Amino acid sequence: MENKSHALMTGFFTLALLTAAVLFGIWFNRDRIERNPYLLATTLSIPGLNPQAAVRYRGLEVGKVDDIDFDPNNAGQIIVHLSVDPETPITRTTYATLGYQGVTGIAYIQLDDESVGSPRLGTSKANPSRIPLQPGLFDQLEKRGKAILSQSEAAAAKLNTLLSPENQKTILAAFADVSATAKSYRELSQQLAPTVDKLPALADQAHSTLASVNRLATDVNKLTTSLQGPDGAITRITGTVDRVGNSLDAVTTGIELEALPGITGLTDETRSSMRAVRRTMNTLNDRPQSILFGAPGTPPGPGEDGFVAPKK
């Protein structure tokens, strides 16, 4: 009986000792740091984020996630409760993103700031302040992946349209045309081969022709210099022409001084003779009989014999 009582007391003492050890461990390991509460309100998905997940500010661990629940006031919105070290510089421009640890898929909250020197963001247990949650790397990859998939689908549709049977026939016909053109160019090069072989001789002939032209130009320059010199042919021809012009001017002046008076008198006599001939022709036209009977006499005037006054 006494052994059983000793065993019972030993069992109670052991249980009490274990309970005290557990309570002491819990008390010793409890977090004695007072933290400031913050909230994250988001409509984004937060896969892998669980309570007790770490909260880091630019890589430094500054708190943990206390709880995750739904916002009772906004359907579809998630509220994440955070406890952050009071020394953490949470400002009005601080924002949060969702990070992942390696390949385990365990998520944590990454805090960062858009600028330096912004005013601190106040908070309290009664009214915790909210920190905006921006899309993380995987969210951006998902969003851009959807856009890339949409573009890939559009490109595949355009490629299918490009590779339609009608376009395939057109492309094959274009390739056939290119092949025929290449063949024509090959034949053309073969046809031009003799001409290309003659090009060196033609270049030599052109060089000789250019040398002849240069010599001809040199001779022409020499001839021009000799003709335009002080005793050249052009100067002599110009002097001869000047002398002939002076002689012609002298002859013209002499003719004007000697012949013009005679020519002027002859012209006056010719003019008088023409007036007489004109009067004779007028008389013959008026009295043709004057050829036989002569010109009529002059009628007597007043006071002469035979004058008859005209009747009124």
Secondary structure, 3 states (H helix, E strand, C coil): CHHHHHHHHHHHHHHHHHHHHHHHHHHHHCCCCCCEEEEEEECCCCCCCCCCCEEEECCEEEEEEEEEEECCCCCCCEEEEEEECCCCCCECCEEEEEEEECCCCEEEEEEEECCCCCCECCCCCCCCEECCECCCHHHHHHHHHHHHHHHHHHHHHHHHHHCCHHHHHHHHHHHHHHHHHHHHHHHHHHHHHHHHHHHHHHHHHHHHHHHHHHHHHHHHHHHHHHHCCCCCHHHHHHHHHHHHHHHHHHHHHHHHHHHHHHHHHHHHHHHHHHHHHHHHHHHHHHCCCHHHHCCCCCCCCCCCCCCCCCCC
